[in-house]
Structures are given as structure tokens and as C-alpha cells.
Amino acid sequence: MSNHLHAKGVGRRRFLGYSTAGATAVMLGTGAWSTNAYAETPPRQDPFTLGVASGDPAPDGVVLWTRLATEPLAADGRGGMPERRFPVQYQVSEDPGFTRIVRSGTVVASPELGHSVHPEIHGLQPSRHYWYRFRVGEHLSPVGRTRTAPELGTTPSSLNFAIASCQSYEAGFYTAYQHMAEEDLDLVVHLGDYIYEKSYVEDPILHTGEPLPDYLRTQCYDLPRYRLQYALYKADPLLQDAHAMCPWVTTFDDHEVAAIWPYVDDPSEMPADYNERKAAGFQAMYENQPLRHDQMPSGHDMRIHRRVQYGDLADFTMLDTRQYRSSHEGHIDPDATMLGGKQRDWLIDGFSSSRARWQIIGNQAPMVQIDRDVDPEVEAWYGSWDGGFVTERNLVLTEAHERGVENLVVITGDRHCNYLADLKTDFDDPDSPVVGTEIVGTSISSQRDGDDLPQQGIDYPIANPWLKFYNQQRGYCRVTLTPDLLTNEYRVMPYVSRPDAPITTRATARIQHGSPEGHLEDGTPTDEL
């Protein structure tokens, strides 16, 4: 075996904590690689330009991911790869130097799936870190670190996770991921709008400072263009570092296909080209995320709603609020559904069957009622739960209350701002009980720099007394969860329009076990940094 294998990106990840010997072992590729898989000619250039990732952790394993692309921004969307298959080897180790390899194997990267691979690893120990890497020919991937979930029936002392969403590439730099990669996290939950189907800013530039090429300014309609959009985003080294730090749980919102999907009640009324576009967006998402085989789309259908369990501490119930919603609009339409009947029943049944201390619902559109006008009439957000799906929202929250869910926390993206809000079974009834808390996390970059306290931050709490915090800067949420307490830090930056912004905790929310209401502690405004 060659002792000159090519690896990239290993040294920049401080979280790996390599010793000198460990780093050398990774660079030289020590460990038992099979040579039988390389009868075919491998690519000459580095195929690991999009990094590595892991996702959906279970007590005995995770799904790993990489996508081969020697020229990630090649205009045809093929990433510079020829139309043939490549064997890809992987290793999983108990140490970053790969001296204790516990799982290894070979998977095939095919052009039909954009040369992506998703090996599902089993047989690992619960609640522990592992390191992983891939090899194609003489090329080694960057090293990723992952962590398995706790075993069911056990309650870990703590869980640290981040909430991310909405990362328009052209809107700003991914400095939030630079800071996130330096946090001690077990998990990242990404709530959608991982890509945008087009540029929403004037004069967009690459994160390298160069003008965005014309072929990257077009809107995504077909699979090659969606693949190219993911490559543009995933080539960013700060995003790659955040993926390589810990496992992610991902879902989609609307921009993975198109802004505000054009819903209709009767699928037969959808134009054929729309279904083709949705199928292309779904396949590109699967190809570019650490998703299990169960999430592989079938045409324009993709089952993305699922549960990820962290022992008896927490259940993460990831919702799909886009694919099954009806086209009804209006504040009180009793027939409107955000979830569809089957998914709604699955969600509600989970309230009774779960053994977890905390019920965390991953959601795309804010569930809390937000009246955008201080006048008596309610002016709801278009497309959110109170913009046409009030009856279903009230049903879900009432069922959670009646089934004895003590610690209900809804985590939400989409809105490009930070909220802390009480969730009530009926916001129009002043006497209705508070049954949970919603944490809305801001965007990574979308909508540019934002403001600490815009006019909405003054008006909204007046019209919505259950809204306890509002901020419109970029960043993410960092959550520390224990059996008795959830602590959420709203991590924000003063700007994303240029790189290297500092980060601060703008406010901290705490939710005690057995008490549905969140309590806020103010933090440091960014103008004091």
C-alpha cells in the first residue's frame, strides 16, 4: 500500500485534538485498507472537495456521507466526474489516529446518485465518539467525528446541540459555522432552507470574493442545476467543518425546491413539470445530505418526517410541513392541514408512546400565533401555522396537553429571526393553558446582517403577549439539555456581509422540567462587543 496517500483539511479542525503522532497516522493512511476495490482507474484529482458528514445517530451507529466531485462547480452539474461508478472505502475508528478501526467496508458511488454514498454503520457502542474517513484510490477524505446516541432505557446527564436554518449563500458568509465548529456539540439540527433555489441578492459574489458566475445565477429547475447549487454551498470550508464536527439531523423547508411551494388539494392538478422539479430537488437533497436509505425519494415523494431518539432524555420529532399541506388559506379554515392526516396521527400518537423526558419537535413554520399588527384584527404570517392552519395547531397542542406531555419544546427556523414564545392550546382564549415553549432560531446568513431590535421587536410583543424575545441578527441557537433543565443560548453576530464576525450570546432562555414556560435572561448586544 502506498504511504503517500493524499488527505486534505485534517489539520484545521481544532475539535479533533490530534497528537502529532495521530495526525501523522491520518495523513499517511495507516490502517487496513483493502486494495482489491481499486481495479478500476480512480480519479486523478482530489474527489473529496465537498467534505464529509454523518447524520441521524442511533445507539449502535450513524449514516456517513460524502459525494465525489473533482470539479464541484463544473457547469454541467456532474462535479467533474465521469459517467461511471467508483468504489469508495470507509473506515470508522475509536481514535482519531485510526489505530483502533472498528468498522470498514466499500460502497459504490454511482452517477445515478451524483456519486454520493451513504453507508449506514451498525454495531457501534452507544454514547461515544468515533472518527471516520473515506478513500478513493490514493485520495483520503478529511476526517469526520461523529457520536452515537444513548441507548434506550438510559438517561444521559446532558446533550449539547445547535439549531440552524436558512443559509442563503449569496446573502453572507458562513461565519456562524466557524463558531459552531468550535462549540462542544453532540448534534446539529438543521431545520431547512439549506440551499436556495436562486439568488435573492443583487450582485452576488462567491465566498472567495469573486463575482458569482452567470451559470450559477440561474434558477434551479432540473437535477443538474440543483446538484450544482448544493456543490456551491457545500464547497464552503466553514460549512464542511461544522458537518465534520458531529452528526446532523436535517430536513427541508421550501427553498430546497422553490419558494412557497404551489400547493393544490388534488395532486392530479399539479403540472407535470412541477412534479419533475420537486423530484429533482428531493433527489439532490438526498444526494447531498447524510440521510438514511429510508429517506431516499421515490420520484416527487420523500419521507423526511422521522424521530431520532436520545435515550430516555429526548425525542426529536422532525416534521414535514411542506409536502402534505393543503392549499387552504385563511385564519380559521377547519379543514386546512399543515401535516396531512397520517403525519398528524403519527405525531400525536408519539406523545403517548414516547418514554423520553423531553419532547422536541423540529418544525419549519412558526407555531406560535404572531399578529404582525398592533390593531385589533389579527394579521397572520402567510404560510405559517396561524396563516391558515389554526385548527390543526390547536388540536396538536391540545392533544399534547391532554396526553400529559410535560416538556414540549418546538424548535423552528424559516423566519430569519430569534423568538422565545409560550405555546397555548388556543391563542384566542386568554384562559387557555400554556403547554410548551417555542424556540425560533435565526438564519445562518439569509436576509443579510439584520438588526438587534428592529421595529417588529417593539411592536410584536405588544400585539402578542406570549412573545418573550425577538431579535433579527444572524447566528444559531446553542442548547444544553439535562433531565431537569433546557438552556438555550441565542448566539448572534453583528454582521455576515463580511467574514470573521465575533459572536456573543444575545439572550439565554431556560425551561425547567415540569414547567412549560420559558424564562429569559438578557445577554450582550453585539454593539457592545
C-alpha positions as CSV (number, residue, x, y, z in Angstrom):
1,M,0.0,0.0,0.0
2,S,1.2,3.5,-0.8
3,N,2.4,5.6,2.1
4,H,1.8,8.8,0.2
5,L,-2.0,8.9,0.3
6,H,-3.4,12.4,-0.2
7,A,-5.6,13.9,2.6
8,K,-6.9,17.4,3.0
9,G,-8.5,19.5,5.6
10,V,-7.5,17.4,8.6
11,G,-5.3,19.9,10.4
12,R,-7.8,22.8,10.5
13,R,-10.3,21.1,12.8
14,R,-9.3,22.0,16.4
15,F,-12.1,19.8,17.8
16,L,-10.2,16.6,16.8
17,G,-7.4,17.3,19.2
18,Y,-4.8,15.3,17.4
19,S,-1.5,14.5,18.9
20,T,1.4,14.8,16.4
21,A,1.6,11.1,16.0
22,G,-2.2,10.8,15.5
23,A,-2.2,13.5,12.8
24,T,0.7,11.8,11.0
25,A,-1.1,8.4,11.1
26,V,-4.1,10.0,9.4
27,M,-2.0,11.7,6.7
28,L,-0.1,8.5,5.9
29,G,-3.2,6.4,5.9
30,T,-2.3,3.8,8.4
31,G,-4.9,1.1,8.9
32,A,-6.1,-1.8,6.9
33,W,-7.3,-0.6,3.5
34,S,-8.3,-3.2,1.0
35,T,-6.6,-2.9,-2.3
36,N,-9.0,-5.3,-4.2
37,A,-11.5,-2.5,-4.6
38,Y,-9.3,-0.5,-6.9
39,A,-9.1,-2.5,-10.1
40,E,-10.7,0.5,-12.0
41,T,-8.8,3.7,-12.6
42,P,-9.6,6.2,-9.8
43,P,-9.8,9.9,-10.4
44,R,-6.5,11.7,-10.6
45,Q,-7.7,14.9,-8.8
46,D,-9.0,15.0,-5.2
47,P,-12.6,13.9,-5.3
48,F,-13.4,15.0,-1.7
49,T,-13.9,18.7,-2.3
50,L,-17.3,18.7,-0.7
51,G,-16.2,17.3,2.6
52,V,-17.7,14.5,4.8
53,A,-20.7,14.3,7.1
54,S,-22.6,12.0,9.4
55,G,-26.2,12.0,10.5
56,D,-29.3,10.5,12.2
57,P,-27.4,8.9,15.1
58,A,-28.7,5.7,16.7
59,P,-27.4,3.9,19.7
60,D,-25.5,1.4,17.5
61,G,-24.4,3.6,14.6
62,V,-24.9,6.5,12.2
63,V,-25.1,7.1,8.5
64,L,-22.0,8.5,6.9
65,W,-21.9,10.7,3.8
66,T,-19.6,12.0,1.1
67,R,-20.0,13.0,-2.6
68,L,-17.2,12.7,-5.1
69,A,-16.6,15.8,-7.1
70,T,-13.2,16.7,-8.6
71,E,-14.6,19.9,-10.0
72,P,-17.5,20.8,-7.8
73,L,-18.6,23.8,-9.8
74,A,-18.4,22.2,-13.3
75,A,-21.2,23.8,-15.2
76,D,-22.9,20.5,-16.2
77,G,-23.6,19.6,-12.5
78,R,-21.6,16.4,-12.6
79,G,-18.8,17.7,-10.4
80,G,-16.1,16.8,-12.9
81,M,-16.9,13.1,-12.5
82,P,-17.1,10.7,-15.5
83,E,-20.3,8.7,-16.1
84,R,-19.1,5.5,-14.3
85,R,-19.1,4.0,-10.9
86,F,-16.3,4.3,-8.3
87,P,-15.7,2.1,-5.3
88,V,-15.3,4.1,-2.1
89,Q,-13.8,2.7,1.0
90,Y,-14.7,3.9,4.5
91,Q,-13.2,3.3,8.0
92,V,-14.7,4.0,11.4
93,S,-12.3,4.2,14.3
94,E,-12.4,4.6,18.1
95,D,-9.5,7.1,17.9
96,P,-8.6,10.0,15.5
97,G,-5.3,8.3,14.6
98,F,-7.2,5.3,13.2
99,T,-5.2,2.8,15.2
100,R,-8.4,1.1,16.6
101,I,-10.6,0.6,13.5
102,V,-13.9,-1.0,14.4
103,R,-15.8,-0.9,11.1
104,S,-14.7,-0.7,7.4
105,G,-16.1,-1.5,4.1
106,T,-16.6,-0.5,0.5
107,V,-19.6,1.2,-1.1
108,V,-20.2,2.3,-4.7
109,A,-20.5,5.9,-5.8
110,S,-22.7,5.9,-9.0
111,P,-23.6,8.7,-11.4
112,E,-27.3,7.9,-10.8
113,L,-26.9,9.4,-7.3
114,G,-24.4,12.1,-8.2
115,H,-21.5,10.0,-7.0
116,S,-22.7,10.3,-3.4
117,V,-22.5,7.5,-0.8
118,H,-24.5,6.9,2.4
119,P,-23.1,3.9,4.2
120,E,-25.2,3.1,7.3
121,I,-22.9,1.9,10.1
122,H,-24.1,-0.5,12.7
123,G,-22.5,-2.4,15.7
124,L,-21.1,0.6,17.4
125,Q,-21.3,1.4,21.1
126,P,-23.8,3.9,22.4
127,S,-22.9,7.4,23.6
128,R,-19.4,7.6,22.3
129,H,-17.3,9.4,19.8
130,Y,-16.0,7.8,16.6
131,W,-13.9,9.1,13.8
132,Y,-14.4,8.2,10.1
133,R,-12.9,8.8,6.7
134,F,-13.2,7.7,3.1
135,R,-10.7,6.6,0.4
136,V,-10.8,6.6,-3.4
137,G,-7.6,5.4,-5.0
138,E,-4.7,7.4,-3.4
139,H,-7.0,10.1,-2.1
140,L,-8.1,10.3,1.5
141,S,-11.0,12.4,2.6
142,P,-11.0,14.8,5.5
143,V,-11.6,13.1,8.8
144,G,-15.0,13.5,10.5
145,R,-16.0,13.0,14.0
146,T,-19.4,11.6,15.0
147,R,-21.2,10.4,18.1
148,T,-23.7,7.7,18.7
149,A,-27.0,8.3,20.6
150,P,-27.5,6.9,24.1
151,E,-29.2,3.5,24.5
152,L,-32.9,3.5,25.0
153,G,-33.7,3.0,28.7
154,T,-30.8,5.2,29.8
155,T,-30.8,8.9,30.5
156,P,-27.6,10.8,29.7
157,S,-26.6,13.6,32.0
158,S,-26.6,16.2,29.2
159,L,-27.0,16.7,25.5
160,N,-25.5,19.7,23.6
161,F,-27.0,20.6,20.2
162,A,-27.3,23.5,17.9
163,I,-30.3,24.7,15.9
164,A,-29.5,26.0,12.4
165,S,-31.5,27.1,9.3
166,C,-31.7,29.4,6.3
167,Q,-28.2,29.8,4.8
168,S,-28.5,31.7,1.5
169,Y,-25.0,31.5,0.1
170,E,-25.0,34.9,-1.6
171,A,-26.6,36.7,1.4
172,G,-23.5,36.4,3.6
173,F,-20.5,34.5,4.9
174,Y,-20.8,31.3,6.9
175,T,-19.1,32.7,10.0
176,A,-21.8,31.2,12.2
177,Y,-20.5,27.7,11.2
178,Q,-17.0,28.8,12.1
179,H,-18.1,29.5,15.6
180,M,-20.4,26.4,15.7
181,A,-17.5,24.1,14.9
182,E,-15.7,25.4,18.0
183,E,-18.6,24.5,20.3
184,D,-18.7,21.2,22.1
185,L,-21.7,19.8,20.4
186,D,-23.2,16.3,20.2
187,L,-25.6,17.2,17.4
188,V,-26.7,19.9,14.9
189,V,-30.4,20.1,13.9
190,H,-30.9,21.9,10.6
191,L,-34.5,22.9,10.0
192,G,-34.4,23.6,6.3
193,D,-33.5,26.1,3.6
194,Y,-30.1,24.5,3.4
195,I,-30.0,25.9,-0.2
196,Y,-32.0,28.5,-2.0
197,E,-33.2,27.7,-5.5
198,K,-31.9,31.0,-6.8
199,S,-30.0,34.1,-5.7
200,Y,-32.1,36.6,-3.8
201,V,-29.5,39.4,-3.7
202,E,-28.1,41.8,-6.2
203,D,-24.5,41.4,-7.4
204,P,-24.0,38.1,-5.7
205,I,-20.4,37.0,-5.0
206,L,-18.6,33.8,-4.1
207,H,-17.3,33.5,-0.6
208,T,-13.9,33.8,-2.1
209,G,-14.8,37.3,-3.1
210,E,-15.1,36.7,-6.8
211,P,-18.3,37.5,-8.8
212,L,-20.8,34.6,-9.0
213,P,-20.6,33.1,-12.5
214,D,-23.6,33.6,-14.7
215,Y,-24.4,29.9,-14.8
216,L,-24.8,30.0,-11.0
217,R,-27.2,32.9,-11.2
218,T,-30.0,30.9,-12.9
219,Q,-32.9,29.4,-11.0
220,C,-32.9,25.6,-10.2
221,Y,-35.4,23.6,-12.2
222,D,-33.6,20.3,-13.0
223,L,-31.4,17.9,-11.3
224,P,-28.0,19.1,-12.7
225,R,-28.8,22.6,-11.6
226,Y,-29.9,21.5,-8.1
227,R,-26.7,19.4,-7.8
228,L,-24.7,22.5,-8.8
229,Q,-26.4,24.6,-6.2
230,Y,-25.6,22.1,-3.4
231,A,-22.0,22.0,-4.6
232,L,-21.7,25.8,-4.4
233,Y,-22.9,25.7,-0.8
234,K,-21.1,22.6,0.4
235,A,-17.7,23.7,-1.1
236,D,-17.5,26.3,1.7
237,P,-14.9,25.1,4.2
238,L,-16.7,26.6,7.2
239,L,-19.8,24.6,6.4
240,Q,-17.6,21.5,5.9
241,D,-16.0,21.9,9.3
242,A,-19.4,22.1,11.0
243,H,-20.5,18.9,9.3
244,A,-17.3,17.1,10.2
245,M,-17.6,18.1,13.9
246,C,-20.6,16.0,14.8
247,P,-23.7,14.3,13.4
248,W,-26.5,16.3,11.9
249,V,-30.3,15.8,11.6
250,T,-31.6,17.6,8.6
251,T,-35.0,18.3,7.0
252,F,-36.2,20.6,4.2
253,D,-38.3,23.7,4.1
254,D,-39.5,25.3,0.9
255,H,-36.3,26.7,-0.8
256,E,-34.8,23.2,-1.3
257,V,-37.4,23.1,-4.2
258,A,-38.9,26.6,-4.6
259,A,-40.2,29.5,-2.6
260,I,-43.6,28.8,-1.1
261,W,-44.5,25.6,-2.9
262,P,-47.6,25.9,-5.1
263,Y,-49.9,23.6,-3.2
264,V,-53.1,22.2,-4.5
265,D,-55.5,19.8,-2.9
266,D,-55.7,17.4,-5.8
267,P,-52.3,16.1,-6.9
268,S,-53.7,15.4,-10.3
269,E,-54.0,19.2,-10.8
270,M,-50.3,19.7,-10.3
271,P,-48.5,20.5,-13.6
272,A,-46.1,17.7,-14.7
273,D,-43.1,20.0,-14.8
274,Y,-43.7,21.0,-11.1
275,N,-43.6,17.3,-10.0
276,E,-40.4,16.9,-12.0
277,R,-38.9,19.9,-10.4
278,K,-39.9,18.6,-6.9
279,A,-38.4,15.2,-7.7
280,A,-35.1,16.9,-8.8
281,G,-35.0,18.9,-5.7
282,F,-35.6,15.9,-3.5
283,Q,-33.0,13.8,-5.2
284,A,-30.4,16.5,-5.0
285,M,-31.1,16.9,-1.3
286,Y,-30.7,13.1,-0.7
287,E,-27.5,13.1,-2.7
288,N,-26.0,15.9,-0.6
289,Q,-27.1,15.2,3.0
290,P,-26.3,12.4,5.5
291,L,-29.7,10.7,5.2
292,R,-30.5,7.1,5.5
293,H,-32.0,4.9,2.8
294,D,-35.4,5.3,4.3
295,Q,-35.3,8.9,3.2
296,M,-34.4,8.2,-0.4
297,P,-37.1,9.8,-2.5
298,S,-39.3,8.0,-4.9
299,G,-40.0,10.5,-7.7
300,H,-41.6,13.5,-6.2
301,D,-42.3,11.8,-2.8
302,M,-39.8,11.8,0.0
303,R,-40.5,10.7,3.6
304,I,-38.5,13.2,5.6
305,H,-40.5,13.1,8.8
306,R,-39.0,10.8,11.4
307,R,-37.9,10.5,15.0
308,V,-34.4,10.5,16.4
309,Q,-34.2,9.3,20.0
310,Y,-31.6,10.2,22.5
311,G,-32.1,7.5,25.1
312,D,-34.8,8.5,27.6
313,L,-33.7,12.1,27.6
314,A,-35.2,13.4,24.4
315,D,-37.1,12.5,21.3
316,F,-36.5,14.7,18.3
317,T,-39.7,14.5,16.1
318,M,-38.8,16.0,12.7
319,L,-41.9,17.3,10.9
320,D,-42.6,17.8,7.2
321,T,-44.6,20.9,7.0
322,R,-44.4,21.3,3.2
323,Q,-45.2,18.1,1.4
324,Y,-48.6,17.3,2.7
325,R,-50.2,20.7,3.5
326,S,-53.4,21.7,1.8
327,S,-53.8,24.8,-0.3
328,H,-56.4,26.4,2.0
329,E,-55.7,29.9,3.3
330,G,-57.5,31.9,5.9
331,H,-57.3,32.1,9.7
332,I,-59.9,29.6,10.8
333,D,-60.4,27.1,8.0
334,P,-61.2,23.9,9.9
335,D,-60.2,21.6,7.0
336,A,-56.8,23.1,6.4
337,T,-53.8,20.8,7.3
338,M,-50.2,21.6,7.6
339,L,-49.2,17.9,8.2
340,G,-51.7,15.7,6.4
341,G,-53.8,13.2,8.4
342,K,-51.2,10.4,8.5
343,Q,-48.3,12.5,9.7
344,R,-50.6,14.3,12.2
345,D,-51.7,11.0,13.7
346,W,-48.1,9.8,13.8
347,L,-47.1,13.0,15.7
348,I,-49.9,12.8,18.2
349,D,-49.5,9.0,18.8
350,G,-45.9,9.7,19.6
351,F,-46.9,11.9,22.6
352,S,-48.4,8.8,24.2
353,S,-45.8,6.2,23.2
354,S,-42.6,8.1,23.9
355,R,-40.6,7.4,27.1
356,A,-38.5,10.5,26.7
357,R,-38.3,13.2,29.3
358,W,-38.3,16.0,26.7
359,Q,-40.4,16.1,23.5
360,I,-38.6,18.3,20.9
361,I,-40.4,18.9,17.7
362,G,-38.4,20.1,14.6
363,N,-40.6,22.4,12.7
364,Q,-40.3,24.8,9.8
365,A,-43.0,27.5,10.1
366,P,-43.6,29.2,13.5
367,M,-46.3,27.5,15.5
368,V,-46.9,30.5,17.9
369,Q,-49.5,33.0,16.9
370,I,-47.9,36.2,15.7
371,D,-50.1,39.1,15.0
372,R,-48.0,41.5,12.9
373,D,-50.2,44.5,13.6
374,V,-51.0,46.1,16.9
375,D,-54.5,46.9,15.6
376,P,-57.3,44.6,17.0
377,E,-57.5,42.5,13.8
378,V,-55.1,39.6,13.5
379,E,-52.6,39.9,10.6
380,A,-51.1,36.4,10.4
381,W,-48.0,35.3,8.5
382,Y,-48.7,33.8,5.1
383,G,-47.8,30.1,5.2
384,S,-47.3,29.7,9.0
385,W,-49.5,27.7,11.3
386,D,-51.6,30.8,12.1
387,G,-51.8,31.7,8.4
388,G,-54.4,29.0,7.7
389,F,-53.8,26.0,9.9
390,V,-55.1,27.2,13.3
391,T,-57.5,24.3,13.9
392,E,-54.8,21.7,13.4
393,R,-52.3,23.6,15.5
394,N,-54.8,23.9,18.4
395,L,-55.6,20.1,18.0
396,V,-51.9,19.2,18.2
397,L,-51.2,21.3,21.2
398,T,-54.4,20.2,23.0
399,E,-53.5,16.6,22.4
400,A,-50.0,17.1,23.9
401,H,-51.6,18.7,26.9
402,E,-54.3,16.0,27.4
403,R,-51.8,13.2,26.9
404,G,-49.6,14.6,29.7
405,V,-46.6,15.8,27.8
406,E,-44.7,17.8,30.5
407,N,-41.7,19.1,28.5
408,L,-42.8,20.1,25.0
409,V,-40.4,22.3,23.1
410,V,-40.9,23.2,19.4
411,I,-37.8,24.3,17.6
412,T,-38.3,26.3,14.4
413,G,-36.4,28.0,11.6
414,D,-37.7,29.8,8.5
415,R,-38.3,33.3,9.9
416,H,-34.7,34.7,9.9
417,C,-35.1,35.9,13.5
418,N,-35.0,34.7,17.1
419,Y,-38.1,34.2,19.2
420,L,-38.9,32.8,22.6
421,A,-42.7,32.2,22.9
422,D,-45.3,30.4,25.0
423,L,-47.4,27.8,23.2
424,K,-51.1,27.8,24.2
425,T,-53.9,25.5,23.2
426,D,-55.9,28.4,21.9
427,F,-54.3,31.8,21.5
428,D,-57.7,33.5,21.1
429,D,-58.7,32.3,24.6
430,P,-56.9,34.2,27.3
431,D,-57.7,31.4,29.8
432,S,-56.2,28.6,27.7
433,P,-53.2,26.9,29.2
434,V,-49.6,27.2,28.2
435,V,-48.5,23.7,27.1
436,G,-45.0,24.3,25.8
437,T,-42.4,26.7,24.5
438,E,-41.3,27.5,21.0
439,I,-37.7,28.5,20.2
440,V,-37.4,30.1,16.8
441,G,-33.8,30.2,15.7
442,T,-32.4,32.9,13.3
443,S,-30.8,32.3,10.0
444,I,-27.2,31.4,9.3
445,S,-26.9,34.1,6.6
446,S,-30.3,34.7,4.9
447,Q,-31.5,38.3,4.9
448,R,-28.0,39.8,5.3
449,D,-26.9,41.4,8.6
450,G,-30.2,42.0,10.3
451,D,-30.8,44.2,13.4
452,D,-30.7,43.7,17.1
453,L,-34.1,45.3,17.8
454,P,-36.0,46.4,14.7
455,Q,-39.4,47.9,14.9
456,Q,-41.0,44.5,14.9
457,G,-39.2,43.7,18.1
458,I,-41.0,46.6,19.7
459,D,-44.4,46.0,18.1
460,Y,-44.7,42.2,18.2
461,P,-44.6,41.7,22.0
462,I,-47.3,44.4,22.3
463,A,-49.7,42.5,20.0
464,N,-48.5,39.1,21.2
465,P,-48.1,39.0,25.0
466,W,-46.8,35.4,24.8
467,L,-43.8,36.5,22.8
468,K,-40.9,37.0,25.2
469,F,-37.9,37.7,23.0
470,Y,-37.3,39.0,19.5
471,N,-34.0,39.6,17.7
472,Q,-33.2,39.8,14.0
473,Q,-29.5,39.1,13.7
474,R,-27.8,36.2,12.1
475,G,-26.4,33.2,14.1
476,Y,-27.7,30.0,15.6
477,C,-29.1,28.6,18.9
478,R,-26.9,26.5,21.2
479,V,-28.9,24.2,23.5
480,T,-27.8,22.4,26.6
481,L,-30.3,19.8,27.7
482,T,-30.3,17.9,31.0
483,P,-33.1,15.9,32.6
484,D,-34.1,18.9,34.7
485,L,-33.3,21.9,32.5
486,L,-33.2,23.1,28.9
487,T,-30.9,26.1,28.4
488,N,-30.9,27.9,25.0
489,E,-28.3,30.5,24.1
490,Y,-29.2,32.8,21.2
491,R,-25.8,33.1,19.6
492,V,-25.7,36.2,17.3
493,M,-23.2,38.2,15.2
494,P,-23.1,41.9,14.2
495,Y,-22.7,41.1,10.5
496,V,-22.4,38.4,7.8
497,S,-21.7,40.8,4.9
498,R,-18.0,40.3,5.6
499,P,-16.1,37.5,7.2
500,D,-14.8,36.9,10.7
501,A,-17.6,38.4,12.7
502,P,-17.4,37.9,16.5
503,I,-20.2,36.1,18.2
504,T,-22.0,36.7,21.5
505,T,-24.9,35.3,23.5
506,R,-27.6,37.8,23.0
507,A,-30.0,36.2,25.4
508,T,-30.5,32.9,27.3
509,A,-33.7,31.1,27.7
510,R,-34.3,28.4,30.4
511,I,-37.1,25.9,30.6
512,Q,-37.4,23.8,33.8
513,H,-38.6,20.2,33.8
514,G,-42.3,20.2,34.5
515,S,-42.9,23.9,33.7
516,P,-44.0,24.6,30.2
517,E,-43.0,28.3,30.1
518,G,-39.6,29.5,29.1
519,H,-37.8,32.2,31.1
520,L,-35.5,34.8,29.5
521,E,-32.2,36.2,30.7
522,D,-30.9,39.1,28.6
523,G,-27.3,38.9,27.3
524,T,-24.8,41.1,25.4
525,P,-25.9,43.2,22.5
526,T,-23.5,43.0,19.6
527,D,-22.8,46.8,19.7
528,E,-21.1,46.2,23.0
529,L,-18.6,43.7,21.5
